[in-house]
Amino acid sequence: MSREDNKWVEGTVKHATEAAVLIEVEEGNEVWIPRTLISYGPEEFSKGDEIEIEIPFWLAEERGLAW
């Protein structure tokens, strides 16, 4: 997968588990992102963190993040 096939997403961590991170990307718009699909971002996620992560473009489209 090339970097052109990825999308950068910014948001606020609302919840994190071992498997996924719940991110609020816009006010009221929350999405779960599987950790295994985050190609670049912080190693640890804590509630309230402002983050920027890189995910596959197909996932961004699927979750309504491909604007």
C-alpha positions as a printed Julia matrix, in Angstrom:
67×3 Matrix{Float64}:
   0.0    0.0    0.0
   1.45   3.37  -0.96
   1.13   6.5    1.13
  -1.28   7.88  -1.5
  -3.66   5.09  -0.49
  -3.82   6.48   3.06
  -5.74   9.31   4.71
  -4.75  11.48   7.66
  -7.51  11.89  10.23
  -7.54  14.3   13.18
  -9.78  14.04  16.18
 -10.25  13.61  19.91
 -10.0   10.22  21.61
 -13.29   9.36  23.31
 -12.45   5.78  24.29
  -9.73   3.22  23.62
  -9.54  -0.55  23.92
  -6.8   -3.0   23.04
  -8.46  -3.54  19.66
  -9.75  -0.11  18.59
  -9.94   3.62  19.26
 -13.15   5.69  19.31
 -12.41   9.1   17.82
 -14.63  12.17  17.6
 -13.69  13.7   14.24
 -16.35  16.4   14.21
 -18.73  17.51  16.9
 -21.04  14.55  17.37
 -19.38  12.39  14.67
 -17.6    9.48  16.35
 -15.95   6.54  14.59
 -14.21   3.38  15.75
 -10.82   2.74  14.12
  -9.18  -0.68  14.56
  -5.65  -0.27  15.92
  -4.34  -2.78  13.39
  -5.32  -0.38  10.58
  -3.58   2.69  12.0
  -0.37   2.96   9.98
   0.94   6.03  11.8
  -0.06   7.69  15.05
   0.61   7.58  18.78
   1.39   4.24  20.39
  -0.89   4.96  23.36
  -4.32   6.59  23.33
  -5.91   8.31  26.32
  -9.38   9.82  26.58
  -9.29  13.5   25.62
  -6.07  13.3   23.57
  -6.05  15.34  20.37
  -4.53  13.02  17.78
  -3.65  12.71  14.12
  -3.54   9.21  12.64
  -3.0    7.69   9.21
  -5.46   5.03   8.05
  -6.19   3.29   4.72
  -8.21   5.43   2.34
 -10.78   2.64   1.88
 -11.45   2.71   5.64
 -11.77   6.5    5.62
 -14.35   6.2    2.83
 -16.2    3.43   4.66
 -16.39   5.51   7.86
 -17.35   8.74   6.07
 -13.97  10.41   6.62
 -12.83  10.84   3.03
 -13.6   14.55   2.63
